[in-house]
Amino acid sequence: MGPDIDHPEILTNNQFPGIFLPMNDTAQLLSLSPKDITLLDQDGGGQSGSVSFDLEPSAALLDDFFSDDIEDGFPLSWCFSTLANRNPEPTTLEKFPSKQMNQTETAFQNSPWLTQGLKSPTVHQSDTGAAASTSDLDLIRHLSRNFWSAVPQRFDQRTRDSLVALMASEGKPCDGPSPHIDFPSLRLLDILLDRFFRKQDQKVDSWIHSAAFSPALTDLDLTSMILAWSALNSHIYSLRRWGSRLCRIIQARLNRRIQCEYDCSTNISLLQALLLSVEVEAWNCDHSCLLQGSSLSGLLNDCLRLSWRTNAGQEDVGATAAWAKSELTESSWQQWVTWESRNRLVARFSILENQRAAALGIRPSLAVDVLRQPLPQPRTLWMARTETEWNKLYTPQSDEATTAEDLLASLMTAPLSEGFFDFAFAYKIIALQLTGSVVGNHLMGSPFKLRAHVHANWKNEIRRVTGNLARTTHALSSLLSGIAISYLSMVTDSSIDDFEVLLGRTGQKASEKMSCVMEPWINTQESRKTIWHAGQILRIFPQINRPLSSFHVVMVYQAGLFLLGYSWLKRRTGSLTRQDLALLPNLCLNGDDITTAEDFFVSGFWEPVLQASTTEGAPPVSLRNPQDVATVVADIILDKTQGSEELSQWLVGGLVQLLKDIAASVPSP
């Protein structure tokens, strides 16, 4: 194993060639012993490190680590400490094969971290396979220097000391060892911050402006929550543990501040910190993550309500600002960033709340006023790195800003049209708003039989809007828009709440009653459309080439529930013999044969199956065997999420196990 932050006394210079043990830059402030300080490579800037970069298990192959994580912010110091820990002497190429060194070098050269003018040395092979010019440790040191030089230096010592002092004063014995004891070095703080913004900027709904962010000028609670988020999304245990303690401390501070500060509804940094803590609790914590964040969401919702009530009757700030008209001043960009950050925060909160509502089968605890807020403006403006770049891209707008309410109204009769707003972001807002509306309406009627008739007109309206959204697939990549449309169609045609009851959420008696009520549904077009869209989610999910969110996993899990429910009802009501089934043609639900699917919706004269493997010639899996269905869905989830740092592994493992347990409990026909 690598250095252990809990036992720093075991570290010596003899064990780690080329690494030194400097006095921590806050040791005098906190009266800490130098033994409490962990190590960092001297070539990395001379700052004292504090977090173990080792992996679990320690036997992880270096080539796998570099190929997977060279762009995620942590490999080089980890590699250096691990190599030194394995062998006190300089490692030879017998221990560190040249193939792995070449993979390391290639990964670095192809990394977006590499700036112009940086070139790493090439390891030349002789006939005997030995390196001709460079040792592996020299190469790692060289990569380390280049790697760290590519990370923007945003933190200064004064800001770090302020963060450490804040953690030292807020820590409580119940939180475990205080985070200030193993607080990261300046360079690691820069890496954590840069890691957060690189991941955020890749998202359609990014909502904290990376170019304008400065730790020295930003609220300490927001900076701390960003560091905690980045640490919690790491695969490094000691870093996650530090991030978890830091997150608990900051959340307690946020609760106190909101109750005490009179301007909390207008403090954008405070609202951003609160939303970030909601995201962490909703999706990234280790236990009961789906159930967390309700109180934090309520606090943020109350703050937004207060903000809207305060601004009621006043002119829209965005419409009267200088940057919204013809004249642009020196402060126009800063004003625009503040205004746009608030719009994106509201939009992101709307998306998050509707995701949680869909995942838990609850009504979104969101103010209706969110629909009347301006939509985020084009992404090209948001991603501008400087005021000069922004001035070149911005076109002053005199018209009123477009709102989500405007788009929803227009989508009842026409497709979503492009305007002066972020089209992809608006697409996601509308899709999740519709999902939240579907969940809320499903909860209004009970039982299933009553709901199917009462909400027929409403369902037709939702289908019309969904169809118009489906015709605007240029908003996002076809994969992301496809999975959004399939999920929305799936939950519109059938209620996830009904299926959870059917599969035993509220007990056996309720399950039996629901199965009797839903028996007629099994032979309807709605049932066939539901399982088709569930299969399409299974098809698209493995192909997504962008960072996954936890809600993507929930989508696949719920698709599995629909398929299991259909399987149970089919076994209960089906009267076809094996000979009859053999005569029916197969329809692969996670295939792309849409022509056959249309015939299946109308006639039902097909046997729905799942393709269990991408291997050519692999036999299909019938929906009449719940255990096989659960296995297919579980394998799809695990294959795609293996090693993902963006996801809560507790959430992934818990949902997979729950699917298997439900399938095992389905009674025999």
C-alpha positions in Angstrom: 0.0 0.0 0.0 1.0 3.6 -0.4 1.5 6.2 2.2 -1.1 6.1 5.0 -2.3 9.5 6.3 -3.3 7.8 9.5 0.2 6.6 10.3 2.6 9.2 8.9 5.4 8.1 11.3 6.2 5.2 9.0 7.4 7.5 6.2 11.1 8.2 5.9 13.3 9.7 3.2 15.1 6.4 2.8 11.8 4.7 1.8 11.0 7.4 -0.8 14.0 8.3 -3.0 13.7 11.8 -4.4 10.9 12.9 -2.1 11.5 15.2 0.9 9.6 15.9 4.1 9.2 19.7 4.4 7.5 21.5 7.2 3.8 22.0 6.5 2.9 25.5 5.4 0.2 25.7 8.2 2.1 23.7 10.8 2.8 26.8 12.9 -0.8 28.0 12.6 -2.2 24.8 13.9 0.8 23.6 16.0 1.0 20.4 14.1 3.9 18.0 14.1 5.8 17.5 10.9 4.9 13.8 11.3 1.3 14.7 10.5 2.3 15.7 7.0 2.2 13.3 4.0 4.5 13.4 1.1 4.4 14.9 -2.3 7.0 14.7 -5.1 9.6 17.5 -5.0 9.4 18.0 -8.7 5.7 18.7 -8.3 6.4 22.2 -6.8 7.7 21.5 -3.4 4.4 21.7 -1.6 3.6 19.3 1.2 1.1 16.6 0.2 -1.4 15.2 2.6 -3.6 12.6 0.9 -2.6 9.1 -0.1 -2.7 8.6 -3.8 -2.6 4.9 -3.6 -5.4 2.8 -5.1 -7.5 0.0 -3.7 -6.5 -2.7 -4.4 -2.8 -1.8 -4.4 -2.1 -4.5 -7.0 -4.0 -2.5 -9.7 -1.9 -2.5 -12.9 -0.2 0.7 -13.8 -1.2 0.6 -17.4 -4.9 0.3 -16.5 -4.5 3.2 -14.0 -2.8 5.5 -16.6 -5.1 4.6 -19.4 -8.2 5.2 -17.2 -7.1 8.1 -15.1 -4.4 10.1 -16.7 -6.9 12.8 -17.6 -8.7 12.7 -14.2 -6.1 14.6 -12.2 -4.3 12.2 -9.9 -2.0 9.7 -11.6 1.6 10.9 -11.4 2.0 11.5 -7.7 0.2 8.2 -7.1 2.5 6.4 -9.5 5.6 7.9 -7.9 4.7 7.1 -4.3 3.5 3.6 -5.3 6.7 2.8 -7.2 8.8 4.1 -4.3 6.8 2.1 -1.8 7.2 -1.1 -3.7 11.0 -0.8 -4.1 13.3 1.6 -2.2 15.7 1.5 -5.1 15.0 3.0 -8.5 12.6 0.8 -10.3 14.0 -1.1 -13.3 12.2 -1.9 -16.6 11.9 -5.5 -15.5 9.5 -4.2 -12.8 8.0 -1.5 -14.9 7.8 -2.8 -18.5 8.5 -0.5 -21.4 5.1 -1.3 -22.9 3.5 0.3 -19.8 5.9 3.3 -20.0 4.9 3.8 -23.7 1.2 3.6 -22.7 1.8 6.2 -20.0 3.6 8.5 -22.4 0.9 8.1 -25.1 -1.9 8.8 -22.6 -0.2 12.0 -21.5 0.6 13.2 -25.0 -3.1 12.6 -26.0 -4.4 14.3 -22.8 -6.1 17.7 -23.0 -3.8 18.7 -20.1 -0.9 18.8 -22.5 -0.2 22.3 -23.6 1.7 23.4 -26.7 5.4 23.1 -26.4 5.4 20.3 -23.9 7.1 17.1 -25.1 7.8 14.1 -23.0 10.9 11.9 -23.7 10.5 8.8 -25.8 11.6 5.5 -24.3 13.6 3.7 -27.0 13.8 0.0 -27.2 17.0 -1.9 -27.8 17.1 -5.4 -29.1 17.1 -6.8 -25.6 14.1 -4.8 -24.6 15.9 -2.4 -22.2 15.6 1.3 -22.3 18.4 3.0 -24.2 18.2 6.6 -22.9 15.8 7.1 -20.0 14.9 5.4 -16.8 11.3 4.9 -15.8 11.6 7.1 -12.7 13.1 9.9 -14.8 10.2 9.7 -17.2 7.7 9.8 -14.4 9.4 12.8 -12.8 9.3 14.5 -16.2 5.6 13.7 -16.8 4.9 14.9 -13.2 6.5 18.3 -14.0 4.6 18.7 -17.2 1.3 17.4 -15.7 1.3 19.9 -12.8 2.4 22.8 -15.0 -0.8 22.2 -17.1 -3.1 22.7 -14.1 -4.0 26.4 -13.5 -2.7 27.7 -10.2 -5.7 29.4 -8.6 -5.1 28.9 -4.9 -2.7 31.0 -2.9 -1.4 30.3 0.6 -3.7 32.9 2.3 -6.8 31.3 0.9 -5.6 27.8 1.9 -4.9 29.0 5.4 -8.4 30.5 5.6 -9.9 27.2 4.6 -7.7 25.3 7.1 -8.7 27.7 9.9 -12.3 27.4 8.9 -12.2 23.6 9.1 -10.3 23.6 12.4 -12.9 25.9 14.0 -15.9 24.0 12.7 -14.8 20.4 13.2 -16.5 18.4 15.9 -15.5 15.1 17.6 -18.5 13.3 16.1 -17.2 14.1 12.6 -14.0 12.0 13.2 -10.5 13.4 12.7 -10.8 17.0 11.6 -10.2 17.6 7.9 -7.7 20.3 8.7 -5.2 17.7 10.0 -4.7 16.2 6.5 -5.7 19.2 4.4 -4.4 19.0 0.8 -1.4 21.0 -0.4 -1.8 24.0 -2.7 -1.1 21.9 -5.8 -3.6 19.3 -4.8 -6.2 21.9 -4.2 -5.5 23.3 -7.7 -5.9 19.8 -9.1 -9.2 19.2 -7.2 -10.6 22.5 -8.4 -9.5 22.0 -12.0 -10.9 18.5 -11.9 -14.3 19.8 -10.8 -14.6 22.4 -13.5 -13.4 20.1 -16.3 -16.2 17.7 -15.4 -18.7 20.5 -15.0 -17.9 22.2 -18.3 -18.5 18.9 -20.1 -22.1 18.8 -18.9 -25.0 20.3 -20.8 -26.3 21.9 -17.6 -23.1 23.4 -16.2 -24.0 26.2 -13.8 -20.8 27.5 -12.1 -18.7 29.7 -14.3 -15.2 28.3 -14.4 -13.4 31.2 -16.0 -14.7 33.8 -13.5 -14.1 31.6 -10.5 -11.4 32.7 -8.1 -10.9 31.0 -4.7 -9.5 34.2 -3.2 -12.7 36.2 -4.1 -15.3 33.5 -3.6 -17.3 32.5 -0.6 -15.3 30.0 1.4 -18.3 27.7 1.8 -18.7 27.4 -2.0 -15.0 26.8 -2.5 -15.1 24.1 0.2 -18.1 22.4 -1.3 -16.4 22.3 -4.7 -13.3 20.6 -3.1 -15.6 18.2 -1.2 -17.5 17.3 -4.4 -14.3 16.7 -6.3 -12.8 14.5 -3.5 -16.1 12.5 -3.1 -16.0 11.7 -6.8 -12.5 10.2 -6.5 -11.8 6.4 -6.3 -9.1 7.2 -3.7 -10.5 6.1 -0.3 -8.6 8.6 1.9 -9.6 11.4 -0.4 -13.3 10.4 -0.3 -13.1 10.2 3.5 -11.6 13.7 3.7 -14.3 15.0 1.3 -17.1 13.4 3.3 -16.0 15.0 6.6 -15.5 18.4 4.9 -19.0 18.1 3.3 -20.7 17.4 6.6 -19.0 20.5 8.2 -20.0 22.8 5.4 -23.6 21.6 5.2 -24.0 22.4 8.9 -22.6 25.9 8.3 -25.0 26.4 5.3 -28.0 25.5 7.5 -26.9 28.1 10.1 -26.2 30.8 7.5 -29.5 30.4 5.8 -31.4 30.8 9.0 -29.4 33.8 10.2 -28.5 35.8 7.1 -31.1 38.3 5.8 -29.6 38.4 2.3 -29.4 34.6 1.7 -31.9 34.8 -1.2 -29.6 37.2 -3.1 -26.2 35.7 -2.2 -25.5 33.7 -5.4 -22.4 32.0 -3.9 -24.4 30.8 -0.9 -27.1 29.5 -3.2 -24.5 27.7 -5.4 -22.9 26.1 -2.3 -26.4 24.9 -1.2 -27.3 23.5 -4.6 -23.9 21.7 -4.8 -24.6 20.2 -1.3 -28.0 19.0 -2.6 -26.4 17.3 -5.5 -23.9 15.6 -3.3 -26.6 14.3 -0.9 -29.0 13.3 -3.7 -26.6 11.2 -5.7 -23.1 10.9 -4.3 -23.2 9.9 -0.7 -22.5 6.3 0.3 -25.8 5.4 2.1 -29.4 6.1 1.3 -28.4 8.7 -1.2 -31.7 8.9 -3.0 -33.5 9.7 0.2 -31.0 12.4 1.2 -31.1 16.0 0.2 -34.9 16.6 0.9 -34.3 19.1 3.7 -31.6 20.9 1.7 -33.8 21.0 -1.4 -36.5 22.5 0.8 -34.1 25.2 2.0 -33.0 26.1 -1.5 -36.6 26.1 -2.7 -37.5 28.5 0.1 -34.6 30.8 -0.7 -35.6 30.9 -4.4 -39.3 31.6 -3.5 -38.1 34.5 -1.3 -36.0 35.8 -4.1 -38.9 35.7 -6.6 -41.2 37.3 -4.0 -38.7 40.1 -3.3 -38.3 40.8 -7.0 -42.1 40.6 -7.8 -43.3 43.8 -9.5 -39.8 44.9 -10.3 -38.4 45.1 -13.8 -36.3 42.1 -14.9 -32.7 42.9 -14.2 -31.6 41.0 -17.3 -33.8 43.1 -19.6 -32.6 46.5 -18.1 -28.9 45.7 -17.8 -26.4 47.4 -20.1 -25.3 44.1 -21.6 -28.9 43.3 -22.7 -29.0 46.5 -24.8 -26.6 48.1 -27.2 -24.0 49.6 -24.8 -21.3 47.3 -23.3 -19.2 48.6 -20.5 -16.2 47.2 -18.7 -18.3 45.5 -16.1 -20.8 44.0 -18.6 -19.2 40.6 -18.6 -19.1 40.3 -14.8 -22.8 41.5 -14.6 -23.8 39.0 -17.2 -21.9 36.1 -15.5 -23.7 36.8 -12.2 -27.1 37.0 -13.9 -26.5 33.9 -16.0 -25.2 32.0 -13.1 -28.4 32.5 -11.2 -30.5 31.4 -14.3 -28.4 28.3 -14.6 -28.6 27.6 -10.9 -32.5 27.7 -11.1 -32.5 25.6 -14.2 -30.2 23.0 -12.7 -32.2 22.9 -9.5 -35.3 22.3 -11.6 -33.6 19.4 -13.4 -32.3 17.9 -10.1 -35.7 18.0 -8.4 -37.5 16.4 -11.3 -34.9 13.7 -11.4 -35.4 13.0 -7.8 -39.1 13.0 -8.2 -38.9 10.4 -11.1 -36.4 8.3 -9.1 -38.4 8.2 -5.9 -42.0 8.4 -7.3 -42.7 11.7 -5.5 -44.0 15.1 -6.5 -41.2 17.6 -7.2 -40.9 20.0 -4.2 -40.3 22.9 -6.6 -42.0 26.3 -6.9 -44.0 26.7 -10.0 -42.4 30.0 -10.5 -39.3 28.2 -11.8 -41.1 27.8 -15.2 -41.3 31.6 -15.5 -37.5 32.2 -15.0 -35.4 33.1 -18.1 -33.8 30.1 -19.9 -30.0 30.0 -19.9 -28.4 31.9 -22.8 -26.2 30.2 -25.5 -23.5 27.9 -24.3 -20.9 29.6 -26.4 -21.3 32.7 -24.3 -21.2 30.7 -21.1 -17.9 29.1 -22.1 -16.2 32.3 -23.1 -12.9 32.5 -21.1 -12.3 36.2 -21.2 -14.3 39.5 -21.5 -12.8 40.1 -24.9 -14.0 36.7 -26.2 -17.5 37.3 -24.6 -17.8 40.7 -26.3 -17.1 39.2 -29.7 -19.8 36.6 -29.2 -22.5 38.5 -27.5 -25.4 40.1 -29.5 -27.5 42.5 -27.4 -31.1 41.4 -27.1 -33.9 43.8 -26.6 -36.7 41.3 -26.5 -37.9 39.6 -23.3 -36.1 36.5 -22.3 -37.6 33.1 -23.3 -38.9 31.0 -20.3 -39.5 27.3 -19.9 -43.2 28.1 -19.7 -43.1 29.7 -23.1 -41.4 26.7 -24.6 -43.9 24.3 -23.0 -46.8 26.2 -24.4 -45.3 26.3 -27.9 -44.5 22.6 -27.8 -48.2 21.7 -27.6 -48.6 22.6 -31.2 -45.1 22.9 -32.7 -41.5 21.6 -32.4 -39.0 23.4 -30.2 -37.5 26.2 -32.2 -34.1 27.7 -31.7 -33.9 31.2 -30.2 -31.5 33.2 -28.1 -31.1 30.5 -25.4 -29.0 27.4 -24.8 -30.9 24.9 -26.9 -29.4 21.8 -25.4 -29.9 23.0 -21.8 -33.5 24.0 -22.7 -34.1 20.5 -24.1 -33.0 18.9 -20.9 -35.1 21.3 -18.8 -38.3 20.6 -20.8 -37.7 16.8 -20.8 -37.3 16.7 -17.0 -40.2 19.2 -16.4 -42.4 16.8 -18.4 -41.1 13.9 -16.4 -41.9 15.6 -13.1 -45.3 16.4 -14.5 -45.9 12.8 -15.5 -44.9 11.6 -12.0 -47.2 14.1 -10.3 -50.2 13.2 -12.5 -49.7 9.5 -12.0 -49.8 10.0 -8.2 -53.1 11.9 -8.5 -55.2 8.9 -9.5 -55.4 5.4 -8.0 -55.8 2.6 -8.7 -54.4 1.9 -12.2 -57.8 1.2 -13.8 -59.1 4.7 -12.8 -56.0 6.5 -13.7 -55.9 5.0 -17.2 -59.3 6.6 -18.1 -59.1 9.9 -16.2 -55.8 10.9 -17.6 -56.3 9.8 -21.2 -56.5 13.4 -22.6 -53.6 14.5 -20.5 -51.5 11.5 -21.7 -52.3 12.4 -25.3 -51.0 16.0 -24.7 -47.8 14.6 -23.2 -47.3 12.3 -26.1 -47.7 15.1 -28.5 -45.1 17.2 -26.8 -42.8 14.2 -26.6 -43.2 13.6 -30.3 -42.2 17.2 -31.0 -39.2 16.9 -28.8 -38.2 13.7 -30.6 -38.2 15.7 -33.9 -35.6 18.1 -32.4 -32.8 15.5 -31.9 -30.2 18.0 -33.1 -30.4 19.6 -29.7 -28.2 17.0 -28.1 -26.3 14.0 -29.4 -28.7 11.5 -30.7 -27.9 9.1 -27.9 -28.7 11.5 -25.1 -31.9 12.8 -26.8 -32.8 9.2 -27.6 -32.6 8.0 -24.0 -34.5 11.0 -22.7 -37.3 10.5 -25.2 -37.5 6.7 -24.5 -37.6 7.3 -20.7 -40.3 10.0 -21.0 -42.3 7.8 -23.3 -41.9 4.8 -20.9 -43.1 6.6 -17.8 -45.9 8.3 -19.7 -47.4 5.1 -21.0 -47.2 3.4 -17.6 -46.7 4.4 -13.9 -43.5 3.3 -12.2 -45.5 3.6 -8.9 -47.9 0.9 -10.1 -45.1 -1.4 -11.0 -43.3 -1.0 -7.7 -46.5 -2.0 -6.0 -46.9 -4.9 -8.4 -43.4 -6.1 -7.6 -43.9 -6.1 -3.8 -43.0 -2.6 -2.5 -46.1 -2.4 -0.2 -46.5 -6.1 0.6 -47.9 -9.3 -1.0 -51.6 -8.4 -0.6 -51.2 -5.1 -2.4 -49.1 -6.9 -5.1 -51.8 -9.5 -5.7 -54.5 -6.8 -5.9 -52.4 -4.7 -8.4 -51.7 -7.8 -10.5 -55.5 -8.4 -10.9 -56.1 -4.7 -11.8 -53.3 -4.7 -14.4 -54.1 -8.0 -16.1 -56.0 -6.2 -19.0 -53.0 -3.9 -19.5 -50.7 -6.7 -20.7 -52.5 -6.9 -24.0 -52.7 -3.2 -24.8 -50.6 -1.0 -27.1 -49.4 0.9 -24.0 -47.8 -2.2 -22.5 -46.0 -3.0 -25.8 -44.8 0.6 -26.1 -43.6 0.6 -22.5 -41.4 -2.5 -22.8 -40.1 -1.3 -26.2 -38.9 2.0 -24.8 -37.5 0.2 -21.7 -35.5 -2.0 -24.2 -34.3 1.1 -26.0 -33.0 2.5 -22.8 -31.0 -0.7 -22.4 -29.7 -0.3 -25.9 -28.6 3.3 -25.7 -27.1 3.3 -22.2 -23.9 1.4 -23.0 -23.3 3.6 -26.0 -23.3 7.0 -24.1 -19.8 8.5 -24.5 -20.3 11.4 -22.2 -20.0 11.5 -18.4 -22.7 9.4 -16.8 -25.0 10.8 -14.1 -26.6 8.8 -11.4 -30.0 9.4 -13.0 -28.9 7.5 -16.1 -28.5 4.4 -13.8 -31.9 5.0 -12.3 -33.3 5.1 -15.8 -31.9 1.7 -16.6 -33.1 0.3 -13.2 -36.6 1.5 -13.8 -36.6 0.1 -17.3 -35.7 -3.2 -15.6 -38.6 -2.8 -13.3 -41.0 -2.4 -16.2 -39.6 -5.4 -17.9 -39.8 -7.5 -14.7 -43.4 -6.4 -14.2 -44.3 -7.3 -17.8 -42.6 -10.6 -17.3 -44.6 -11.4 -14.2 -47.9 -10.4 -15.8 -47.1 -12.4 -18.9 -46.3 -15.5 -16.9 -49.5 -15.0 -14.9 -51.9 -14.5 -17.8 -50.1 -16.2 -20.7 -51.7 -19.3 -22.1 -49.3 -20.0 -25.0 -47.5 -23.3 -25.1 -43.8 -23.7 -25.9 -44.9 -24.9 -29.4 -46.9 -21.7 -29.9 -44.0 -19.5 -28.7 -41.6 -21.3 -31.1 -43.8 -20.2 -34.0 -43.8 -16.5 -33.1 -41.0 -14.3 -34.6 -38.7 -12.6 -32.1 -38.5 -8.9 -31.6 -35.4 -7.7 -29.9 -36.4 -4.9 -27.5 -32.9 -3.5 -27.2 -32.4 -3.6 -31.0 -33.0 -0.8 -33.5 -35.6 -2.3 -35.8 -38.2 0.5 -35.5 -40.3 -0.8 -38.5 -40.9 -4.1 -36.8 -41.6 -2.3 -33.5 -44.5 -0.3 -35.1 -46.1 -3.6 -36.2 -45.5 -5.0 -32.7 -47.3 -2.0 -31.2 -50.4 -2.6 -33.3 -50.7 -6.4 -33.6 -48.6 -7.7 -30.8 -47.8 -10.7 -33.0 -44.1 -10.9 -31.9 -42.3 -12.5 -29.0 -40.4 -9.7 -27.2 -36.8 -10.8 -26.2 -33.6 -9.1 -25.0 -30.2 -9.5 -26.5 -28.0 -10.5 -23.6 -24.6 -10.0 -25.2 -23.1 -8.1 -28.1 -21.4 -11.3 -29.2 -22.7 -12.3 -32.5 -24.8 -15.5 -32.4 -25.6 -15.2 -28.6 -29.1 -16.6 -27.9 -31.8 -14.0 -27.0 -33.4 -13.9 -23.6 -37.1 -14.4 -23.3 -39.1 -12.0 -21.1 -40.9 -14.9 -19.6 -38.0 -15.7 -17.3 -37.6 -12.8 -14.7 -34.2 -14.0 -13.4 -32.8 -13.9 -16.9 -34.2 -10.4 -17.5 -32.7 -9.1 -14.2 -29.3 -10.6 -15.1 -29.3 -8.9 -18.5 -30.2 -5.5 -17.0 -27.7 -5.9 -14.1 -24.9 -6.8 -16.6 -25.6 -3.8 -18.7 -25.4 -1.5 -15.6 -22.3 -3.0 -14.2 -20.4 -3.2 -17.5 -21.0 0.5 -18.2 -20.4 1.8 -14.7 -17.4 -0.2 -13.7 -14.7 2.1 -12.4 -16.8 5.2 -12.9 -15.9 8.1 -10.6 -18.9 10.1 -11.3 -21.3 7.6 -9.8 -22.1 6.5 -6.2 -21.0 2.9 -6.3 -23.4 2.3 -3.3 -26.2 3.4 -5.5 -25.1 1.3 -8.5 -24.6 -1.9 -6.4 -27.8 -1.3 -4.4 -30.0 -1.0 -7.5 -28.5 -4.0 -9.2 -28.9 -6.2 -6.1 -32.5 -4.9 -5.7 -33.3 -5.9 -9.3 -32.0 -9.4 -8.7 -33.9 -9.8 -5.4 -37.1 -8.7 -7.0 -36.7 -11.2 -9.8 -36.0 -14.0 -7.4 -39.2 -13.2 -5.5 -41.5 -13.3 -8.5 -43.8 -16.3 -8.0 -44.0 -19.2 -10.4 -47.0 -19.3 -12.7 
